[in-house]
Amino acid sequence: MGGKDGSRGYLYQTFASIFQALCLDNWDKIYVEYNSENDKVDIALERNGNAVKSIQVKSSVNSFDRSAIIEWTNDLIKDDIGATECELFLIGQLAPSAIKFKNAIVVLQENNNDKTKLGNEYLKALSNFDISIIKGKILRIMNYPFDLSILTDLLIASLLKYLSIKGFALMYDQLELIAKAIVTDNFLSSISNTGIEKSIFDSRIEEYVLMLKNRCFGFKTIGIVSFERGAEYLSEATEIILSFKEKFDGRKLKPEYDWDRDIYQELDTFLKKNTDVNYKYQLMLEAPLSIAFATGRILDPKSRISAFPSNPDPLHKSEIWNIEDSYDATFIDFDVRDERIDINESDTCLIVSITRNIEDNVNEYISDSGLKIGRMITLTIGGKGPSFDSIQNAAHAKNLVQQVVESLAKRSTVERRATVHIFVSAPNAFMFLLGQRSRGFGNCVLYEFDLEAKDTGTYSPSFKKLP
């Protein structure tokens, strides 16, 4: 193998090792260029001191043929390091016969290596292959394209999944830079004969994340939290954090505290102290919708602070709601209903249903509380209706926010001078973007629903006097 082929082979081996490290959890130590008896194991994974997976990496500009794959498979399995999983990691194109062999192996494994359950086509593809050598083992043949740009994109996707699970929210250019760095940087050289422990691998990836975020992008992550349950990841995922936990019982503000006096004022002071026009900020909001709205109101465009929210799903795999996301003509709009329900009243009730339909709950609250409403503006996400995946990205959210703004702009002068009562079921990220546009809404009163049914089981006002 020439120098060029050798360096290319090492590069692809590096890709393979990082794929393994990022995508698998059942290991605590990884080796590159593992010191096996026959020198056929390129990568090995260990757990509790025992080998659990052996991998051989092959790359070629030419098509892989069936006979070569059978030879490499035999070599890998016979170079036994005690692993029950064996994987042939092929970077390049498979010849038709090789594809048939790969597919036959998949079907054979699905049938517990019982070839009597295979059809003639699969048996023919497995001819000259000694099936007995994989008894009690899991054999996988993985195939990736011989294209560095595609491999890099796949690595970025794996890195995104890995970091999202750990609570980090990054933009694409940051992920791309980190992916290139971990491939080319010499820290992987320590994964050779001595191996590297998973905890060290994780910590080094985290070092790259924090270094690149802070030094290369002037980018900081801010966390705002009021929930005990489900928000534990924020302490590691954020550099700056504001906690309201002691002021809340679950999602309900404790009776000794006031939303405007104790929450808004502290939030306003915190954000103004910890933001700067020279940085960009990723906001991770694990708090009631009202706080997300107030955060957006404070960090509105006139603040000159570049901030955008992440939108974690229930597993906290944060999706970055980047304001640069492109608009898509297929975005689903709101179904809008604007009703004048009492000509003697000037207040407006705004109902926004994105994650769940709240119209009945709001109407029940208005009836029970005696709230005086003159106009009812109801916006319900179209298509399949409210759900937790109704919004595609930040561009979609901004489009929906604009529809809310346009709906409120149709109020009369008298109504705009009165109060708008805001009831929303939506992601916090949407609520943040809505808050950024809310200065023109006039006086706003926000409401929180008792989701945990600990108290009223209905709505109660939160902020009443937003500046």
GUPA-560511 format. One record per residue (C-alpha): residue in one letter; z, x, y; chain. Coordinates in steps of 0.2 Angstrom, whole numbers, m for minus. Example, Ala and Ser with C-alpha at 12.3 -4.5 7.8 and 13.67 -1.06 7.14 Angstrom:
2
PT   residuo      pz      px      py   cadena
PT         A      39      62     m22        A
PT         S      36      68      m5        A
This chain:
467
PT   residuo      pz      px      py   cadena
PT         M       0       0       0        A
PT         G      m5       7      17        A
PT         G       6       9      32        A
PT         K      m2      m7      40        A
PT         D       0     m17      24        A
PT         G      18     m11      22        A
PT         S      23     m15      39        A
PT         R      15     m32      38        A
PT         G      24     m35      21        A
PT         Y      40     m31      29        A
PT         L      37     m43      43        A
PT         Y      33     m57      31        A
PT         Q      48     m52      21        A
PT         T      59     m54      37        A
PT         F      52     m71      40        A
PT         A      56     m76      22        A
PT         S      74     m70      23        A
PT         I      77     m79      40        A
PT         F      70     m95      33        A
PT         Q      82     m93      18        A
PT         A      97     m89      30        A
PT         L      93    m103      42        A
PT         C      89    m117      30        A
PT         L     101    m115      16        A
PT         D     120    m118      16        A
PT         N     125    m113      m2        A
PT         W     127     m94       1        A
PT         D     140     m83       9        A
PT         K     130     m66       8        A
PT         I     111     m62       9        A
PT         Y     102     m46       4        A
PT         V      85     m40       9        A
PT         E      76     m27      m3        A
PT         Y      89     m31     m16        A
PT         N      93     m16     m28        A
PT         S      88     m25     m44        A
PT         E      85     m16     m61        A
PT         N      66     m18     m60        A
PT         D      64     m19     m41        A
PT         K      56     m36     m41        A
PT         V      69     m45     m31        A
PT         D      65     m44     m13        A
PT         I      79     m56      m6        A
PT         A      95     m62     m15        A
PT         L     108     m74     m10        A
PT         E     126     m73     m16        A
PT         R     140     m85     m17        A
PT         N     158     m80     m21        A
PT         G     152     m63     m27        A
PT         N     138     m71     m39        A
PT         A     120     m71     m37        A
PT         V     114     m89     m34        A
PT         K      95     m86     m29        A
PT         S      82     m72     m31        A
PT         I      66     m72     m21        A
PT         Q      51     m62     m22        A
PT         V      39     m62      m7        A
PT         K      20     m59      m8        A
PT         S       8     m60       7        A
PT         S     m11     m58       7        A
PT         V     m26     m61      17        A
PT         N     m35     m66       1        A
PT         S     m32     m81     m10        A
PT         F     m18     m80     m23        A
PT         D     m25     m83     m40        A
PT         R     m16     m91     m55        A
PT         S     m15     m75     m66        A
PT         A      m6     m65     m52        A
PT         I       6     m79     m49        A
PT         I      11     m80     m67        A
PT         E      13     m61     m67        A
PT         W      24     m61     m52        A
PT         T      34     m76     m59        A
PT         N      37     m67     m75        A
PT         D      42     m51     m66        A
PT         L      55     m60     m55        A
PT         I      63     m70     m69        A
PT         K      64     m55     m81        A
PT         D      72     m45     m67        A
PT         D      88     m55     m70        A
PT         I     102     m54     m57        A
PT         G     111     m69     m64        A
PT         A     104     m81     m52        A
PT         T      99     m99     m58        A
PT         E      87    m101     m44        A
PT         C      71     m91     m43        A
PT         E      58     m92     m30        A
PT         L      41     m85     m27        A
PT         F      38     m85      m8        A
PT         L      19     m84      m5        A
PT         I      12     m81      12        A
PT         G      m7     m84      11        A
PT         Q     m20     m96       3        A
PT         L     m19    m102     m15        A
PT         A     m34    m103     m25        A
PT         P     m37    m120     m34        A
PT         S     m31    m114     m51        A
PT         A     m15    m107     m42        A
PT         I     m12    m124     m34        A
PT         K     m14    m133     m51        A
PT         F      m1    m120     m58        A
PT         K      11    m123     m44        A
PT         N      10    m142     m46        A
PT         A      12    m141     m64        A
PT         I      28    m131     m62        A
PT         V      35    m144     m50        A
PT         V      31    m158     m63        A
PT         L      38    m147     m77        A
PT         Q      55    m145     m68        A
PT         E      56    m163     m64        A
PT         N      55    m166     m83        A
PT         N      69    m154     m87        A
PT         N      56    m141     m93        A
PT         D      50    m153    m107        A
PT         K      32    m149    m109        A
PT         T      30    m164    m121        A
PT         K      31    m176    m106        A
PT         L      17    m167     m97        A
PT         G      m1    m173     m97        A
PT         N     m16    m162    m103        A
PT         E     m21    m157     m85        A
PT         Y      m3    m150     m82        A
PT         L      m2    m142     m99        A
PT         K     m19    m133     m96        A
PT         A     m13    m127     m80        A
PT         L       2    m119     m89        A
PT         S      m7    m111    m103        A
PT         N      m3     m93    m105        A
PT         F      14     m96     m96        A
PT         D      29     m94    m107        A
PT         I      39    m109    m102        A
PT         S      55    m103    m112        A
PT         I      59     m90     m99        A
PT         I      63    m103     m86        A
PT         K      75    m112     m98        A
PT         G      91    m116     m88        A
PT         K      83    m110     m72        A
PT         I      76    m118     m56        A
PT         L      59    m111     m52        A
PT         R      51    m114     m35        A
PT         I      34    m108     m29        A
PT         M      34    m109     m10        A
PT         N      18    m107       0        A
PT         Y      16    m103      19        A
PT         P       0    m100      29        A
PT         F      m5     m82      33        A
PT         D      m4     m85      51        A
PT         L      10     m77      62        A
PT         S       9     m90      75        A
PT         I      11    m104      62        A
PT         L      25     m95      54        A
PT         T      34     m92      71        A
PT         D      32    m111      75        A
PT         L      40    m115      58        A
PT         L      54    m103      61        A
PT         I      57    m111      78        A
PT         A      58    m128      69        A
PT         S      71    m121      57        A
PT         L      80    m112      71        A
PT         L      81    m129      81        A
PT         K      88    m138      66        A
PT         Y     101    m124      62        A
PT         L     107    m123      81        A
PT         S     107    m142      83        A
PT         I     118    m144      68        A
PT         K     130    m132      77        A
PT         G     129    m141      93        A
PT         F     118    m130     103        A
PT         A     105    m138     114        A
PT         L      90    m127     119        A
PT         M      73    m128     127        A
PT         Y      57    m123     118        A
PT         D      55    m107     127        A
PT         Q      72    m102     123        A
PT         L      70    m105     105        A
PT         E      54     m96     105        A
PT         L      62     m81     112        A
PT         I      76     m81     100        A
PT         A      65     m83      85        A
PT         K      55     m68      91        A
PT         A      70     m58      94        A
PT         I      78     m61      77        A
PT         V      62     m56      68        A
PT         T      59     m40      78        A
PT         D      77     m34      82        A
PT         N      84     m21      70        A
PT         F     100     m31      66        A
PT         L      91     m37      51        A
PT         S      90     m19      44        A
PT         S     108     m21      40        A
PT         I     104     m34      27        A
PT         S      97     m21      15        A
PT         N     107     m15       0        A
PT         T     124     m19       8        A
PT         G     119     m37      13        A
PT         I     126     m47      27        A
PT         E     139     m61      26        A
PT         K     135     m78      32        A
PT         S     149     m78      45        A
PT         I     142     m62      52        A
PT         F     124     m69      52        A
PT         D     130     m85      61        A
PT         S     140     m75      74        A
PT         R     125     m64      78        A
PT         I     113     m79      80        A
PT         E     126     m87      92        A
PT         E     127     m70     102        A
PT         Y     108     m71     104        A
PT         V     109     m89     110        A
PT         L     123     m86     123        A
PT         M     115     m70     129        A
PT         L      98     m77     131        A
PT         K     104     m93     139        A
PT         N     115     m84     152        A
PT         R     105     m68     155        A
PT         C      87     m73     153        A
PT         F      87     m91     159        A
PT         G     102     m93     171        A
PT         F     106    m108     160        A
PT         K     123    m115     157        A
PT         T     130    m129     146        A
PT         I     143    m141     153        A
PT         G     152    m153     142        A
PT         I     161    m169     148        A
PT         V     172    m177     135        A
PT         S     184    m191     133        A
PT         F     183    m195     114        A
PT         E     195    m186     102        A
PT         R     184    m191      87        A
PT         G     167    m184      84        A
PT         A     167    m172      99        A
PT         E     175    m157      91        A
PT         Y     159    m147      92        A
PT         L     159    m147     111        A
PT         S     172    m133     112        A
PT         E     160    m121     104        A
PT         A     144    m128     110        A
PT         T     148    m128     129        A
PT         E     153    m114     141        A
PT         I     162    m126     153        A
PT         I     170    m142     148        A
PT         L     179    m156     157        A
PT         S     191    m166     146        A
PT         F     197    m183     150        A
PT         K     205    m185     132        A
PT         E     223    m187     138        A
PT         K     218    m201     150        A
PT         F     209    m212     136        A
PT         D     215    m221     121        A
PT         G     199    m220     111        A
PT         R     186    m227     122        A
PT         K     198    m237     133        A
PT         L     206    m229     149        A
PT         K     225    m229     148        A
PT         P     233    m242     159        A
PT         E     242    m230     170        A
PT         Y     225    m222     176        A
PT         D     212    m229     188        A
PT         W     193    m226     186        A
PT         D     189    m223     204        A
PT         R     205    m213     208        A
PT         D     208    m203     193        A
PT         I     191    m202     184        A
PT         Y     178    m201     197        A
PT         Q     187    m190     209        A
PT         E     191    m177     195        A
PT         L     173    m178     189        A
PT         D     166    m176     207        A
PT         T     177    m161     210        A
PT         F     173    m153     193        A
PT         L     154    m154     195        A
PT         K     154    m148     212        A
PT         K     165    m133     208        A
PT         N     155    m128     192        A
PT         T     137    m131     197        A
PT         D     126    m120     208        A
PT         V     108    m122     214        A
PT         N     104    m105     206        A
PT         Y     107    m111     188        A
PT         K     100    m124     176        A
PT         Y     112    m135     167        A
PT         Q     112    m144     150        A
PT         L     124    m158     150        A
PT         M     133    m164     134        A
PT         L     141    m180     137        A
PT         E     154    m187     124        A
PT         A     161    m200     136        A
PT         P     159    m218     141        A
PT         L     143    m224     148        A
PT         S     151    m226     165        A
PT         I     155    m208     166        A
PT         A     137    m203     161        A
PT         F     131    m214     175        A
PT         A     144    m207     188        A
PT         T     138    m189     183        A
PT         G     120    m193     186        A
PT         R     125    m201     203        A
PT         I     135    m185     208        A
PT         L     120    m174     202        A
PT         D     107    m184     210        A
PT         P      91    m176     217        A
PT         K      98    m173     234        A
PT         S     112    m162     226        A
PT         R      98    m149     222        A
PT         I     107    m146     205        A
PT         S      95    m144     191        A
PT         A     103    m153     177        A
PT         F      97    m163     162        A
PT         P     107    m171     147        A
PT         S     106    m169     129        A
PT         N     106    m184     118        A
PT         P     115    m181     102        A
PT         D     113    m193      87        A
PT         P     129    m198      77        A
PT         L     128    m181      68        A
PT         H     128    m172      85        A
PT         K     111    m164      81        A
PT         S     107    m163     100        A
PT         E      90    m168     106        A
PT         I      86    m160     122        A
PT         W      80    m173     135        A
PT         N      70    m161     145        A
PT         I      63    m168     161        A
PT         E      47    m159     158        A
PT         D      43    m169     143        A
PT         S      26    m177     145        A
PT         Y      22    m195     147        A
PT         D      14    m205     133        A
PT         A       4    m221     136        A
PT         T      11    m228     120        A
PT         F      29    m228     127        A
PT         I      37    m245     124        A
PT         D      42    m254     141        A
PT         F      56    m267     144        A
PT         D      54    m285     143        A
PT         V      60    m291     160        A
PT         R      68    m308     164        A
PT         D      73    m311     182        A
PT         E      82    m327     185        A
PT         R      90    m335     201        A
PT         I     105    m344     193        A
PT         D     115    m348     209        A
PT         I     108    m349     226        A
PT         N     125    m349     234        A
PT         E     129    m332     227        A
PT         S     122    m315     232        A
PT         D     129    m303     218        A
PT         T     117    m298     204        A
PT         C     120    m295     186        A
PT         L     110    m281     178        A
PT         I     109    m282     159        A
PT         V     100    m267     150        A
PT         S      98    m268     131        A
PT         I      91    m252     123        A
PT         T     102    m248     108        A
PT         R     109    m265     105        A
PT         N     106    m282     113        A
PT         I     121    m286     124        A
PT         E     115    m302     133        A
PT         D     126    m314     123        A
PT         N     141    m303     126        A
PT         V     138    m301     144        A
PT         N     135    m320     146        A
PT         E     151    m324     137        A
PT         Y     161    m311     148        A
PT         I     154    m319     164        A
PT         S     158    m336     158        A
PT         D     176    m331     153        A
PT         S     180    m321     168        A
PT         G     172    m332     181        A
PT         L     162    m319     189        A
PT         K     151    m326     203        A
PT         I     133    m321     200        A
PT         G     118    m327     210        A
PT         R     104    m317     201        A
PT         M     102    m311     183        A
PT         I      90    m297     179        A
PT         T      89    m294     160        A
PT         L      79    m279     153        A
PT         T      77    m278     134        A
PT         I      67    m264     126        A
PT         G      51    m271     119        A
PT         G      43    m267     102        A
PT         K      55    m269      88        A
PT         G      69    m272     100        A
PT         P      85    m263     103        A
PT         S      90    m249      92        A
PT         F      97    m231      92        A
PT         D      79    m223      92        A
PT         S      71    m235     105        A
PT         I      69    m220     117        A
PT         Q      57    m206     112        A
PT         N      61    m193     125        A
PT         A      66    m190     143        A
PT         A      49    m195     150        A
PT         H      51    m211     141        A
PT         A      69    m213     148        A
PT         K      63    m209     165        A
PT         N      49    m222     164        A
PT         L      62    m235     158        A
PT         V      74    m230     173        A
PT         Q      59    m233     185        A
PT         Q      57    m251     178        A
PT         V      76    m254     182        A
PT         V      74    m247     199        A
PT         E      58    m258     202        A
PT         S      67    m274     196        A
PT         L      82    m271     207        A
PT         A      70    m268     222        A
PT         K      64    m286     221        A
PT         R      81    m292     227        A
PT         S      82    m300     244        A
PT         T      90    m290     259        A
PT         V     106    m301     257        A
PT         E     107    m297     238        A
PT         R     105    m279     241        A
PT         R     119    m279     253        A
PT         A     130    m287     240        A
PT         T     136    m280     223        A
PT         V     126    m276     207        A
PT         H     136    m278     191        A
PT         I     129    m266     178        A
PT         F     130    m269     159        A
PT         V     121    m257     148        A
PT         S     119    m252     130        A
PT         A     110    m236     130        A
PT         P     111    m217     126        A
PT         N     122    m208     138        A
PT         A     107    m197     143        A
PT         F      98    m213     149        A
PT         M     113    m218     159        A
PT         F     114    m201     167        A
PT         L      96    m203     173        A
PT         L      99    m221     179        A
PT         G     114    m214     189        A
PT         Q     103    m201     197        A
PT         R      93    m216     204        A
PT         S     107    m227     209        A
PT         R     110    m223     227        A
PT         G      98    m236     232        A
PT         F     106    m250     221        A
PT         G     119    m254     234        A
PT         N     137    m257     229        A
PT         C     139    m255     210        A
PT         V     152    m261     198        A
PT         L     150    m254     180        A
PT         Y     157    m262     165        A
PT         E     163    m255     148        A
PT         F     163    m264     132        A
PT         D     178    m264     120        A
PT         L     167    m257     105        A
PT         E     183    m253      95        A
PT         A     190    m270      98        A
PT         K     207    m262     102        A
PT         D     211    m273     116        A
PT         T     200    m287     123        A
PT         G     185    m286     112        A
PT         T     174    m289     127        A
PT         Y     169    m281     144        A
PT         S     181    m274     157        A
PT         P     176    m266     174        A
PT         S     176    m247     176        A
PT         F     170    m240     192        A
PT         K     171    m252     207        A
PT         K     170    m241     222        A
PT         L     157    m227     218        A
PT         P     153    m217     234        A
